[in-house]
């Protein structure tokens, strides 16, 4: 099955956030190399895509030319808005309690 224009969830585990924080920014296009791809299922599924991307300690992030928004279909959220709780809670967005 080929899913064109469908969003895919990507996540960075807590212990890897510092490694990738400076490389990921809202509105920029990136090339991601060496990541895990796992089935996405259950009640916490964030997109209709059957898989999700997981960053690894060996994942590499590179800059690339901006892709047209219509091509990517991405609607990334600002990480700081996740942390401060300003995002719409109708969608699956959350933060870990300290």
Residue pairs with C-beta under 8 A, 6 or more apart in sequence:
1 50
3 49
3 50
5 71
5 73
6 47
6 48
6 49
6 73
7 47
7 48
7 49
7 73
7 74
7 75
8 47
8 49
8 51
8 52
8 53
9 40
9 45
9 46
9 47
9 49
9 52
9 53
10 32
10 35
10 52
10 53
10 54
10 55
11 52
11 53
11 54
11 55
12 20
12 24
12 55
13 54
13 55
14 96
16 55
16 56
16 57
19 57
20 55
20 59
20 61
21 79
23 30
23 61
24 30
24 61
24 79
26 76
26 77
26 78
26 79
27 76
28 63
28 66
29 63
29 64
29 65
29 66
29 67
29 72
30 61
30 62
30 63
30 64
31 61
31 62
31 63
31 64
32 53
32 55
32 59
32 60
32 61
33 59
33 60
33 61
33 62
34 56
34 58
34 59
34 60
35 53
35 54
35 55
35 56
35 59
36 53
36 54
36 55
36 56
37 51
37 52
37 53
37 54
38 51
38 52
38 54
39 50
39 51
39 52
40 46
40 47
40 49
40 50
40 51
40 52
44 92
45 92
46 52
46 91
46 92
77 87
77 93
81 87
82 93
82 94
82 95
83 95
85 95
87 93
